[in-house]
Amino acid sequence: MPVDLQQLRYFAVVAEELHFTRAARRLYVDQSALSAAVRRLERDLGTSLFVRTTRHVELTEAGRVLLPEARSLLAAAEEFQLAVERARGGPQPERRHRVVVGLYCGSMAAAELTGPIVHAFHTRHPELALEVRPLTLFDPWGAADPDLDVVVTRDGGLPGDEVTVLFHTPRLLAVPAQLDLAGVEEVHLADVADLTWTGTGGWPPSAQEFMAGYDLRAEGLDVRRAQAPALPIDEAWRWHAEHEVLVMTNDLTVRRSPPGVVLRPLAGRPTVPVTVLDRRGDSRTRAFVAVAAEVSAALRDLVPDALPPQAQPA
């Protein structure tokens, strides 16, 4: 029977993690798609590879026997690809072409489309070694990492980046739950003129620009600001709640209200573009951008409230 190397790769990673959710994150695929692929492999092989319960996952006896063979086949496939590259006069293994991709907030860089984008690129361009690096709120455009070739993020980018918009999402305001404003369905700027907003004066310049969203002074508001400390995201939300500080968010990872705050749409504000930043402009990075745009066009409906890239900010 023909062997599907992608299914074998999925099998090997699940066997290493013994956890489908962790394996899906590592592979940048949807968990349901990973589970379906493993079930197809089990059906094709005619045997179960894992025992699944609500508490844990473990290899069956057949899984333990077949895992070393699967790893051998995957290693042989890798060696074959390298041999093909050498025969074509391509790079040696230590100089093999690669693409280094920065993902803002890791697997949520493009929300539900992050996994499909990474998976599609890996599948279509196996000649390119793909390396993924997560980016944080304090460096959302990868300014501190000169090795990045492509960045999937929100908004702007660094000077010289070629920006491709995948889709738009609404801009939200995080309001401490104890404020009366938290009970309002839609917030207007007039509602927040006298409240305190987050300040990011000590943050890196690109992070300050990223967090600003837009300059409230352009709206005739000179608001009070409280300097936000550099904290992990969950602790940062708690800090904002405790200090009754508002913060603009364009982060798709916070569709449910984070600890201590509620999320409210800000009336009349521009939407937030989810973007791919091409930092090199060569065939490798253009290939990644093309795959990201194609996957986004085909699967954008998977992202709640997403608008097409042609949508003009309100």
C-alpha positions as CSV (number, residue, x, y, z in Angstrom):
1,M,0.0,0.0,0.0
2,P,1.3,3.6,-0.7
3,V,2.7,5.3,2.3
4,D,1.6,8.9,3.1
5,L,4.7,10.6,4.5
6,Q,2.6,13.4,6.0
7,Q,0.5,11.0,7.9
8,L,3.6,9.2,9.1
9,R,5.0,12.6,10.3
10,Y,1.8,13.2,12.2
11,F,1.9,9.8,13.8
12,A,5.5,10.3,14.9
13,V,4.8,13.7,16.5
14,V,1.7,12.5,18.3
15,A,3.7,9.5,19.5
16,E,6.3,11.8,20.9
17,E,3.8,14.2,22.6
18,L,1.2,11.6,23.5
19,H,-1.2,14.5,23.4
20,F,-3.2,15.5,20.3
21,T,-3.5,19.2,21.3
22,R,0.2,19.7,21.9
23,A,1.0,17.7,18.7
24,A,-1.4,19.9,16.7
25,R,0.3,23.1,18.0
26,R,3.7,21.7,17.2
27,L,2.7,20.8,13.7
28,Y,0.6,24.1,13.2
29,V,-2.4,22.1,12.1
30,D,-6.0,22.1,13.4
31,Q,-6.5,19.4,16.1
32,S,-9.5,17.9,14.3
33,A,-7.5,17.6,11.0
34,L,-4.7,15.9,12.9
35,S,-7.0,13.4,14.5
36,A,-8.7,12.7,11.2
37,A,-5.3,12.1,9.5
38,V,-4.2,9.7,12.2
39,R,-7.5,7.8,11.9
40,R,-7.0,7.5,8.1
41,L,-3.6,6.1,8.7
42,E,-5.0,3.6,11.2
43,R,-7.7,2.6,8.7
44,D,-5.1,2.2,5.9
45,L,-2.8,0.2,8.1
46,G,-5.7,-1.9,9.4
47,T,-4.7,-1.5,13.0
48,S,-4.9,1.0,15.9
49,L,-1.9,3.0,16.7
50,F,-3.1,4.8,19.8
51,V,-5.3,4.1,22.8
52,R,-7.3,7.3,23.4
53,T,-9.2,8.1,26.6
54,T,-10.5,11.4,28.0
55,R,-7.4,11.4,30.3
56,H,-4.5,10.3,28.2
57,V,-3.1,8.9,24.9
58,E,-0.8,6.0,24.7
59,L,0.7,3.8,21.9
60,T,-0.8,0.4,21.2
61,E,1.5,-2.5,20.8
62,A,1.2,-2.0,17.0
63,G,2.1,1.6,17.5
64,R,5.2,0.8,19.4
65,V,6.3,-1.6,16.8
66,L,5.6,0.7,13.8
67,L,7.0,3.9,15.3
68,P,10.7,3.1,14.7
69,E,9.9,2.1,11.1
70,A,8.0,5.3,10.6
71,R,10.9,7.3,11.8
72,S,13.2,5.4,9.5
73,L,11.0,6.1,6.5
74,L,10.9,9.8,7.4
75,A,14.6,10.0,7.8
76,A,15.1,8.2,4.5
77,A,12.7,10.6,2.7
78,E,14.7,13.5,4.1
79,E,18.0,12.0,2.9
80,F,16.4,11.4,-0.5
81,Q,15.4,15.0,-0.8
82,L,18.9,16.1,0.1
83,A,20.3,13.8,-2.5
84,V,18.0,15.3,-5.1
85,E,19.3,18.7,-4.2
86,R,22.9,17.6,-4.5
87,A,22.2,16.0,-7.9
88,R,20.7,19.3,-9.0
89,G,23.7,21.2,-7.8
90,G,21.7,22.6,-4.9
91,P,22.9,23.5,-1.4
92,Q,24.6,21.0,0.9
93,P,22.6,20.1,4.1
94,E,24.2,22.6,6.3
95,R,23.4,25.4,3.8
96,R,20.0,24.1,2.8
97,H,17.5,26.8,1.9
98,R,15.2,27.8,4.7
99,V,12.5,30.3,5.5
100,V,12.4,31.8,9.0
101,V,8.9,32.9,9.8
102,G,7.9,35.1,12.8
103,L,4.4,34.5,14.2
104,Y,3.0,37.2,16.4
105,C,1.4,35.4,19.4
106,G,2.6,32.1,17.9
107,S,-0.1,29.9,16.5
108,M,-2.7,32.7,16.7
109,A,-0.8,35.0,14.3
110,A,-3.5,34.6,11.7
111,A,-6.0,33.1,14.1
112,E,-7.6,29.9,12.7
113,L,-5.7,30.3,9.5
114,T,-2.2,30.1,11.0
115,G,-2.0,26.3,11.0
116,P,-3.4,25.9,7.5
117,I,-1.0,28.5,6.1
118,V,2.1,26.9,7.7
119,H,0.9,23.4,6.7
120,A,0.2,24.4,3.1
121,F,3.6,26.1,2.7
122,H,5.4,23.1,4.1
123,T,3.5,20.7,1.8
124,R,4.0,22.8,-1.3
125,H,7.6,23.7,-0.7
126,P,9.3,20.7,0.9
127,E,12.6,22.0,-0.6
128,L,12.5,24.9,1.9
129,A,13.3,24.2,5.5
130,L,10.7,26.1,7.5
131,E,11.6,27.5,10.9
132,V,8.9,29.2,13.0
133,R,9.7,31.7,15.7
134,P,7.0,33.2,18.0
135,L,6.9,36.9,18.5
136,T,5.5,38.7,21.6
137,L,3.7,41.9,22.3
138,F,7.0,43.7,22.9
139,D,8.3,42.9,19.5
140,P,5.2,42.3,17.3
141,W,7.1,43.0,14.0
142,G,10.3,41.1,14.8
143,A,12.5,44.2,14.9
144,A,14.9,42.4,17.3
145,D,15.4,39.3,15.1
146,P,17.5,40.1,12.0
147,D,17.1,36.4,10.8
148,L,13.4,36.7,10.1
149,D,12.4,36.4,6.4
150,V,8.6,36.7,6.8
151,V,6.4,37.9,9.7
152,V,2.7,37.2,10.1
153,T,1.3,39.9,12.4
154,R,-1.1,42.8,12.7
155,D,-0.8,46.3,11.2
156,G,2.2,48.2,9.9
157,G,5.7,46.7,9.9
158,L,9.2,47.9,9.7
159,P,10.6,50.3,7.1
160,G,11.3,48.3,3.9
161,D,8.8,45.6,4.6
162,E,6.5,44.6,1.8
163,V,3.0,44.4,3.4
164,T,0.3,42.0,2.2
165,V,-3.1,42.2,4.0
166,L,-4.7,38.8,4.5
167,F,-8.0,40.0,6.1
168,H,-9.3,42.6,8.5
169,T,-10.8,42.2,12.0
170,P,-12.7,44.6,14.3
171,R,-10.7,46.8,16.7
172,L,-11.6,46.2,20.3
173,L,-11.3,48.0,23.6
174,A,-10.4,46.1,26.8
175,V,-12.4,47.7,29.7
176,P,-11.8,46.8,33.4
177,A,-14.8,44.8,34.5
178,Q,-15.5,47.0,37.5
179,L,-16.1,50.1,35.4
180,D,-19.6,51.2,34.5
181,L,-18.4,51.3,30.9
182,A,-18.1,47.5,30.9
183,G,-21.9,47.3,30.7
184,V,-22.0,49.3,27.4
185,E,-22.4,47.3,24.3
186,E,-20.5,49.7,22.0
187,V,-18.0,52.3,23.3
188,H,-17.7,55.8,21.8
189,L,-14.7,58.0,22.3
190,A,-16.8,60.5,24.2
191,D,-17.3,57.7,26.8
192,V,-13.6,57.3,27.5
193,A,-12.3,60.9,27.3
194,D,-11.9,61.2,31.1
195,L,-10.6,57.7,31.8
196,T,-7.0,56.5,32.0
197,W,-5.4,54.7,29.0
198,T,-2.4,52.4,28.9
199,G,1.0,54.0,28.4
200,T,3.9,52.2,26.7
201,G,6.7,54.9,26.9
202,G,9.4,52.5,28.0
203,W,8.6,49.8,25.4
204,P,10.5,49.3,22.2
205,P,9.5,51.9,19.5
206,S,7.8,49.3,17.2
207,A,5.8,48.0,20.2
208,Q,4.7,51.5,21.1
209,E,3.5,52.1,17.5
210,F,1.8,48.8,17.5
211,M,-0.1,49.5,20.7
212,A,-1.1,53.0,19.8
213,G,-3.5,51.8,17.1
214,Y,-4.2,55.4,16.3
215,D,-3.2,58.7,18.0
216,L,-6.0,59.8,20.3
217,R,-4.7,63.4,20.0
218,A,-5.9,63.4,16.4
219,E,-9.4,63.0,17.9
220,G,-9.0,66.0,20.1
221,L,-8.3,63.9,23.2
222,D,-5.3,64.4,25.5
223,V,-6.0,61.4,27.7
224,R,-4.3,60.4,31.0
225,R,-1.9,57.5,30.6
226,A,-0.6,55.0,33.1
227,Q,2.7,53.4,32.2
228,A,2.2,49.7,31.6
229,P,4.9,47.3,32.9
230,A,6.4,44.7,30.6
231,L,4.5,41.6,31.8
232,P,3.4,38.3,30.4
233,I,0.0,38.7,28.7
234,D,-2.2,37.2,31.5
235,E,-0.4,39.3,34.1
236,A,-0.7,42.4,31.9
237,W,-4.5,41.9,31.8
238,R,-4.7,41.6,35.5
239,W,-2.6,44.8,35.9
240,H,-5.0,46.7,33.6
241,A,-8.0,45.5,35.6
242,E,-6.5,46.3,39.0
243,H,-5.4,49.8,37.9
244,E,-8.6,50.6,36.0
245,V,-6.7,51.3,32.8
246,L,-8.1,51.0,29.3
247,V,-6.2,49.4,26.5
248,M,-6.8,49.1,22.8
249,T,-6.4,45.5,21.5
250,N,-6.2,44.2,18.0
251,D,-5.3,40.7,19.2
252,L,-7.3,37.8,17.9
253,T,-6.2,35.7,20.8
254,V,-8.6,37.5,23.1
255,R,-12.0,36.7,21.6
256,R,-13.2,35.7,25.1
257,S,-12.7,38.3,27.8
258,P,-9.3,38.0,29.5
259,P,-9.1,38.0,33.3
260,G,-10.6,41.1,34.8
261,V,-11.6,42.9,31.6
262,V,-14.4,42.8,29.1
263,L,-14.0,43.4,25.4
264,R,-16.1,46.0,23.7
265,P,-16.1,47.3,20.1
266,L,-15.0,50.9,19.7
267,A,-17.5,52.7,17.5
268,G,-16.3,54.2,14.2
269,R,-12.7,53.0,14.6
270,P,-10.6,51.5,11.8
271,T,-10.5,47.7,11.5
272,V,-7.2,45.9,12.1
273,P,-5.4,44.3,9.2
274,V,-3.8,40.9,9.7
275,T,-0.7,41.1,7.5
276,V,2.3,39.2,6.1
277,L,5.5,41.2,6.1
278,D,8.0,40.2,3.4
279,R,11.4,41.2,4.6
280,R,13.5,39.8,1.8
281,G,11.5,40.1,-1.5
282,D,13.0,36.9,-2.9
283,S,11.5,33.7,-4.4
284,R,11.3,32.0,-1.0
285,T,9.4,34.8,0.8
286,R,7.2,35.5,-2.2
287,A,6.2,31.9,-2.2
288,F,5.2,32.1,1.5
289,V,3.2,35.3,0.9
290,A,1.4,33.6,-2.1
291,V,0.5,30.6,-0.1
292,A,-0.7,32.7,2.9
293,A,-2.9,34.9,0.6
294,E,-4.4,31.8,-1.2
295,V,-5.2,30.0,2.0
296,S,-6.7,33.2,3.5
297,A,-8.9,33.7,0.4
298,A,-10.1,30.1,0.6
299,L,-10.6,29.7,4.3
300,R,-11.3,33.2,5.6
301,D,-14.8,32.1,6.8
302,L,-13.1,30.1,9.5
303,V,-12.2,33.4,11.3
304,P,-15.2,35.0,13.1
305,D,-15.9,38.5,11.9
306,A,-13.1,38.5,9.3
307,L,-13.5,41.0,6.4
308,P,-11.8,40.6,3.0
309,P,-8.4,42.3,2.5
310,Q,-10.0,44.8,0.1
311,A,-12.2,46.1,3.0
312,Q,-11.5,49.7,3.6
313,P,-11.0,50.8,7.3
314,A,-14.1,52.5,8.6
